[in-house]
Amino acid sequence: MLATALTRMSRNGISAALARTSAVAAHMSTSTQATPLEQSVLFESNGATRTYVLNRASKLNALNGDMLKLMRPQLEQWSKSDLCKIVVGTGLGRAFCAGGDIATVLQHSLHDATRSKAIEFFKDEFEMNYILSALPKPYVTILDGITMGGGVGLAISAPFRVATEKTVFAMPETKIGYCPDVGASFFLSRIDGEIGTYLALTSEALVGREVFELGLATHFVSSRTVPNLLTRLSDLEDPTSAMIDETIEDHYAKRLPDEPVGKLTGRTRQALDMAFRHDTVEEIVEDLTKLALTSDDSIAKWASGTLETLHLRSPTSLKVALEAIRRGKKMTLLQALQMEMGIATAYCSGASTDFTTGITAVLVEKTKARPAWSPDQLDKVSDAIVGRFFETESSYLCDVPTLTAPDFLSNGKQNPMKFALPSEASILEIVKSKAGKGPISLSDLLAHFDDLYSGKQGVGEKVVEVVKRSCDVIGNQGSEVVNCKERL
């Protein structure tokens, strides 16, 4: 059990750590006597829109059990209301939602009498993630600020995910000895190349426009235009999904002349896909080690930094996260969430002491040093340890609850990628078919994509990045020719 692992610490150290954890949990909790304006989630009706507003700005809108219990019945009511045309999710302050109230979860998981409360939190959270993926009304999330962990779970299945220059997107679970959840094994396994694997293992953050360019958001607007966007959405009469998309597109923030390109592009992206394609963390580390010695200084620096980052993460979490991502690619969202429910239950039940170690070090003691992970090296994390989180016969999975979907949900799931930029795979498939009989001009290719995607903003920029990274592009600017026969 997690509590057993703590016996290696001094008695005073345990008491101090638990006291600090309790203090954090108490500080993050929402009073049950809150007045309506002090509620942890506010609900607004305005024309066509019904909006939930996460209202714990001082805690970066960290998601707790009270918030989930407030949201579910309200979403059910809106789903059945003829007056509700669009559901909108926002957060007050500088975050949409910075994650879950994991300090309270840890506190509950440490004791037999309260462990069920920790597991219940994850069940409520994952069921909420599924509900939001299948709402019978169009769903728009405004990611105007920090969006991490549990916040990603609230947003990622929305067909309209609006990022701004203030968006900071991350799944930081391996930092705290846990595993990316809230459907991460489903959505991270489906984005371009091995970016999802990289984000899951490293806990690195994406910022601003790159959240949109990599498909984790569907639109990109300036933060200052968000109030006007919400007003425009509320003014729509009998809005269709196409009308909502057009309204958000009208607010698109074009790239500034001096705005830097995303960090996961070009040669760095090629190196990332090569290193993170493997099914074992050891092979990933081996490839990164080779890349750190390459003569390309920028790639060597990226690989060295990535190795340092992985060294700071829990070895057990790295292996569990990679296994979940690989399994999740073959699952439905509900199946992936059910698998993650098992992983969460195993962590709460003591399958790894790193859950306690990481939360105490990172969230309570706020140390910058590498936590005292156990096992502390990748080669010491056996298949048997990883199996604790996945195998049906695992003793740590005895109390896994079954996720249930309420009957008010839509039979047809909303497609979270319908209004996003085209995937890299779809771009290359079209390019290959267009260039099958010989070279094609880049300008003709861009015109084709502009027509195909009805002039969606950002498509051209993404096509250029993908083509120049994956194909031979020859000629001067304005007259480039694309030849993909050899490279595809």
Secondary structure, 3 states (H helix, E strand, C coil): CHHHHHHHCCHHHHHHHHHHHHHHHHHHCCCCCCCHHHCCEEEEEECCEEEEEECCHHHCCCECHHHHHHHHHHHHHHHHCCCCCEEEEEECCCEEECCECHHHHHHHHCCCCCHHHHHHHHHHHHHHHHHHHCCCCCEEEEECCEEECHHHHHHCCCCEEEECCCCEEECCHHHHCCCCCCCHHHHCCCCCCCHHHHHHHHCCCEECHHHHHCCCCCEEECHHHHHHHHHHHHHCCCCCHHHHHHHHHCCECCCCCCCCCCCCCHHHHHHHHHHCCCCCHHHHHHHHHHHCCCCCHHHHHHHHHHHHHHHHCCHHHHHHHHHHHHHHCCCCHHHHHHHHHHHHHHHHCCCCCHHHHHHHHHHHCCCCCCCCCCCCCHHHCCHHHHHCCCCCCCHHHCCCCCCCCCCCCCCCCCCCCCCCCCCHHHHHHHHHHHCCCCCEEHHHHHHHHHHHCCCCCCHHHHHHHHHHHHCEEECCCCCCEEECCCCC
